Every structure is written in structure tokens, then in C-alpha cells.
Amino acid sequence: MSDLSAQKCEACRADAPKVSDEELAVLIKQIPDWVPEVRDGIMMLERVYKFKNFKQALHFTNKVGDMAEEEGHHPGLLTEWGKVTVTWWSHSIKGLHRNDFICAAKTDEVFAAL
Ligand SMILES: C[C@H](O)[C@H](O)[C@H]1CNC2=NC(N)=NC(=O)C2=N1
């Protein structure tokens, strides 16, 4: 278990701090399969997970949904045949909060536990 995945998301309000470039450089090392991407001017974390079929992809999607509900923090989830694209960012601050890195690490754990 990485340090991040052992942590809980905290309430994230509009005035919460975005992660700095320096923090991002440190945090991303703990989730090396995730790619930071800017979309619509918002920094996000994205990873594509591969599966054998749609049913397995949908099962993973639902497990990630359960984890998101527990954390009170919610990703973008695109479920397709054989793959799920998971995208984390914080709507309230239009960018990346530490919560997104915690949830990305937890998503990796959901995948590892399938
Ligand atoms: C009221 C509720 O907790 C908020 O709307 C939460 C829900 N889930 C969320 N998820 C994400 N990714 N970003 C948010 O800002 C966010 N806000």
C-alpha cells in the first residue's frame, strides 16, 4: 500500500489549495501509471485500465464508484469494451487537490484487488 492510499480525502472547498508544481512532482512518483493532463484549462490525473471484456470493465467501474462514494470525491469514469478511463480532478477548485492523488492511489488498489 502506498502512503497516499492509506489517507482519507478531506473536505475540499473552493478556497482549498491546488497542489503546486513541486508537490505534483513528488506525488506523481507514488502513482507512476497516472498521467497529468490539462483539459479545458483544468489539470487532471488520468489512467486507462485494460480488461478482457465489457463485463469486467463494468465491474471495476462499479468498485471505483463505491470507493468514490466512501471518500465523498468522484471521478470521471468512461467504461468501454475492454477498458475504463478514470479521470480525477477537484471540481470545487477546478484543478488538482491532494484528494485526487489519494483517490488515484486508491483506484490502483481497487484494480490490484480485483
Ligand atoms: C457536496 C459534495 O461533497 C461535493 O460536491 C463534492 C462531491 N464530489 C466531488 N468530487 C470531485 N472530484 N470534486 C469535487 O469538488 C467534489 N465535490
The ligand as a Gaussian input file, in Angstrom:
#p B3LYP/6-31G(d) Opt

LIG

0 1
 C      -21.062000      18.322000      -1.673000
 C      -20.061000      17.344000      -2.210000
 O      -19.276000      16.799000      -1.192000
 C      -19.148000      17.996000      -3.226000
 O      -19.929000      18.466000      -4.321000
 C      -18.041000      17.099000      -3.701000
 C      -18.529000      15.813000      -4.286000
 N      -17.512000      15.148000      -5.052000
 C      -16.531000      15.838000      -5.635000
 N      -15.684000      15.222000      -6.432000
 C      -14.712000      15.868000      -7.048000
 N      -13.875000      15.194000      -7.851000
 N      -14.539000      17.194000      -6.882000
 C      -15.334000      17.912000      -6.084000
 O      -15.144000      19.133000      -5.949000
 C      -16.383000      17.229000      -5.412000
 N      -17.200000      17.838000      -4.578000

